[in-house]
Amino acid sequence: MLVTGGNRGIGRAIAEAFLANGDKVAVTTRSGGAPEGALDVRCDITDAAQVDAAFAQIEEAHGAVEVLVANAGITADTLLLRMSDDDWSSVIDTNLTGSFRLARRASKGMLRLRRGRIVFISSVVGLLGSAGQVNYAASKSGLVGMARSIARELGSRSITANVVAPGFIETDMTGVLTDEQKAAIKAQVPLSRFGSVDDIAETVLWLTGPGAAYVTGAVIPVDGGLGMGH
Ligand SMILES: NC(=O)c1ccc[n+]([C@@H]2O[C@H](COP(=O)([O-])OP(=O)(O)OC[C@H]3O[C@@H](n4cnc5c(N)ncnc54)[C@H](OP(=O)(O)O)[C@@H]3O)[C@@H](O)[C@H]2O)c1
């Protein structure tokens, strides 16, 4: 399996869960630091040539990638009026187009295998919206249309494509929030707490395992109830 951004946060927890499950795990990042036991591959997902080279390296070591978890993502938050073209395009290029580059390259091997699981890590914000995150929310909701189209296109070859939509999870990405912002978020969450990275990893493990063979085109919320109904 391959998880992008597996050196920290949610991606690392996903990599560790698959390693504990006895799977062959490859992790791609820009800066290195994959967990022990994983194949550590350097790849900036904004560059199609680097994505292609990373897959070639992984296929050489592990064979075709059967499970792709497109997790790497960034934020560049600011209000609409102040949002620069670069704030917009860097987030779309990483979160949405990067995931497209990965899925396109992964589908090659999956089509040959006639099986595969693709999981996109979106966000509750993709369907709920969020002031100051016009770029991020657009990138994350775009993953839903992409997953559902892939689910239709590749379903007959036993390839599933699903979306996991985390709520607020304790990682570097949410570490930048102020205490007031954290308290305001918790007040909106029915389970009254932030999620842990393991909450997401367990869901991804299930979604790519035998128990979810008949699940495709789904958006699975793991958000303590924050996005209920969206
Ligand atoms: N934390 C939350 O509350 C939360 C909630 C909803 C959704 N999510 C989503 O979950 C995913 C992981 O979030 P996180 O909180 O674990 O993030 P994080 O701690 O900030 O880690 C982001 C990861 O993405 C990698 N990355 C960023 N840009 C990249 C690029 N151009 N090419 C390759 N790798 C790149 C980073 O690795 P390098 O810097 O080494 O490349 C890093 O491993 C993201 O898609 C995020 O949007 C997070």
The ligand as an SDF file (V2000), in Angstrom:
LIG
                    3D

 48 52  0  0  0  0  0  0  0  0999 V2000
   -5.6950   17.6420   10.9940 N   0  0  0  0  0  0  0  0  0  0  0  0
   -6.9850   17.8000   10.7680 C   0  0  0  0  0  0  0  0  0  0  0  0
   -7.7410   18.2240   11.6280 O   0  0  0  0  0  0  0  0  0  0  0  0
   -7.5590   17.4350    9.4260 C   0  0  0  0  0  0  0  0  0  0  0  0
   -8.9470   17.5180    9.2660 C   0  0  0  0  0  0  0  0  0  0  0  0
   -9.5100   17.1810    8.0530 C   0  0  0  0  0  0  0  0  0  0  0  0
   -8.7040   16.7650    7.0210 C   0  0  0  0  0  0  0  0  0  0  0  0
   -7.3610   16.7010    7.1660 N   0  0  0  0  0  0  0  0  0  0  0  0
   -6.5740   16.2710    6.0100 C   0  0  0  0  0  0  0  0  0  0  0  0
   -5.8050   15.1320    6.3610 O   0  0  0  0  0  0  0  0  0  0  0  0
   -4.5830   15.1230    5.6230 C   0  0  0  0  0  0  0  0  0  0  0  0
   -3.4100   15.0280    6.5950 C   0  0  0  0  0  0  0  0  0  0  0  0
   -3.4990   16.1050    7.5150 O   0  0  0  0  0  0  0  0  0  0  0  0
   -2.4860   16.2810    8.7500 P   0  0  0  0  0  0  0  0  0  0  0  0
   -3.1790   17.1310    9.7200 O   0  0  0  0  0  0  0  0  0  0  0  0
   -1.9070   14.9700    9.1370 O   0  0  0  0  0  0  0  0  0  0  0  0
   -1.3800   17.1900    8.0070 O   0  0  0  0  0  0  0  0  0  0  0  0
    0.0910   17.5840    8.4050 P   0  0  0  0  0  0  0  0  0  0  0  0
    0.4590   17.0720    9.7540 O   0  0  0  0  0  0  0  0  0  0  0  0
    0.2020   19.0480    8.1130 O   0  0  0  0  0  0  0  0  0  0  0  0
    0.9290   16.7630    7.2950 O   0  0  0  0  0  0  0  0  0  0  0  0
    0.7630   17.0380    5.9310 C   0  0  0  0  0  0  0  0  0  0  0  0
    1.4940   15.9660    5.1490 C   0  0  0  0  0  0  0  0  0  0  0  0
    1.3800   16.2440    3.7390 O   0  0  0  0  0  0  0  0  0  0  0  0
    2.6740   16.1790    3.1460 C   0  0  0  0  0  0  0  0  0  0  0  0
    2.6980   17.1070    2.0000 N   0  0  0  0  0  0  0  0  0  0  0  0
    2.2570   18.3890    1.9540 C   0  0  0  0  0  0  0  0  0  0  0  0
    2.4540   18.9140    0.7310 N   0  0  0  0  0  0  0  0  0  0  0  0
    3.0120   17.9300   -0.0410 C   0  0  0  0  0  0  0  0  0  0  0  0
    3.4280   17.8530   -1.3930 C   0  0  0  0  0  0  0  0  0  0  0  0
    3.3410   18.8920   -2.2420 N   0  0  0  0  0  0  0  0  0  0  0  0
    3.9340   16.6790   -1.8440 N   0  0  0  0  0  0  0  0  0  0  0  0
    4.0430   15.6240   -1.0210 C   0  0  0  0  0  0  0  0  0  0  0  0
    3.6570   15.6260    0.2790 N   0  0  0  0  0  0  0  0  0  0  0  0
    3.1530   16.7760    0.7660 C   0  0  0  0  0  0  0  0  0  0  0  0
    3.6210   16.5720    4.2810 C   0  0  0  0  0  0  0  0  0  0  0  0
    4.8860   16.0020    4.1520 O   0  0  0  0  0  0  0  0  0  0  0  0
    6.2110   16.8450    3.7570 P   0  0  0  0  0  0  0  0  0  0  0  0
    6.0130   18.2460    4.2450 O   0  0  0  0  0  0  0  0  0  0  0  0
    7.3480   16.1230    4.3160 O   0  0  0  0  0  0  0  0  0  0  0  0
    6.1730   16.7210    2.2890 O   0  0  0  0  0  0  0  0  0  0  0  0
    2.9600   15.9190    5.4790 C   0  0  0  0  0  0  0  0  0  0  0  0
    3.3280   14.5710    5.5970 O   0  0  0  0  0  0  0  0  0  0  0  0
   -4.5810   16.4130    4.7880 C   0  0  0  0  0  0  0  0  0  0  0  0
   -5.0470   16.1380    3.4870 O   0  0  0  0  0  0  0  0  0  0  0  0
   -5.5760   17.2970    5.5230 C   0  0  0  0  0  0  0  0  0  0  0  0
   -6.1580   18.2420    4.6770 O   0  0  0  0  0  0  0  0  0  0  0  0
   -6.7710   17.0350    8.3530 C   0  0  0  0  0  0  0  0  0  0  0  0
  1  2  1  0
  2  3  2  0
  2  4  1  0
  4  5  1  0
  4 48  2  0
  5  6  2  0
  6  7  1  0
  7  8  2  0
  8  9  1  0
  8 48  1  0
  9 10  1  0
  9 46  1  0
 10 11  1  0
 11 12  1  0
 11 44  1  0
 12 13  1  0
 13 14  1  0
 14 15  2  0
 14 16  1  0
 14 17  1  0
 17 18  1  0
 18 19  2  0
 18 20  1  0
 18 21  1  0
 21 22  1  0
 22 23  1  0
 23 24  1  0
 23 42  1  0
 24 25  1  0
 25 26  1  0
 25 36  1  0
 26 27  1  0
 26 35  1  0
 27 28  2  0
 28 29  1  0
 29 30  1  0
 29 35  2  0
 30 31  1  0
 30 32  2  0
 32 33  1  0
 33 34  2  0
 34 35  1  0
 36 37  1  0
 36 42  1  0
 37 38  1  0
 38 39  2  0
 38 40  1  0
 38 41  1  0
 42 43  1  0
 44 45  1  0
 44 46  1  0
 46 47  1  0
M  CHG  2   8   1  16  -1
M  END
$$$$
